[in-house]
């Protein structure tokens, strides 16, 4: 197994998009499409277009000798994602209605429940996911180790991410890899408390 940058010409970007989708299904259903397959198709276009938080330039994959995608990591330094480039990217990647949802609805959702306030010297992990049939084989741990190596090379101060309150297993997994909860943000939605813990790994 090797970890490498995603190459949209050589690697299965649909599989990559399916794995990203699994990490935040409710968000993608809300801002892309209520139909799962259509949402994944639109997410694939966003990945391939690039210059956004899900862009191919920010994705590392774990792959086998046949270049099959086993797991994914989307991560970037705070200064590397610029709002004006992100907006232009979404405009190129999706239809106008979906574009409006991405630039209006998604930021509102993020402000409501996402703790992350990404600084220029933060290394932000947006998504880590492993093929369901391969979970427990240490692929996720290798991806998180790669994130730590990349962040150090870039001279970042910390690695930062958000985890849903309800995702206790993932919170525990990150704690095992040296992350700690550094804050939280929540909002009431239909009487249910939803939100995220911010977690950090200081470099």
Secondary structure, 3 states (H helix, E strand, C coil): CEEEECCCCCCCHHHHHHHHHHHCHHHHHHHCCCCHHHHHHHHHHHHHHCCCCCCHHHEEEEECCCCCEEEEEEEEEHHHCCHHHHHHHHHHHCCHHHHHHHHHHHHHHHHHHCCCCCCCCEEEEEEEEECHHHCCCCHHHHHHHHHHHHHHHCCCCEEEEEEECCCHHHHHHHHHCCCEEEEEEEEEECCEEEEEEEEEEEC
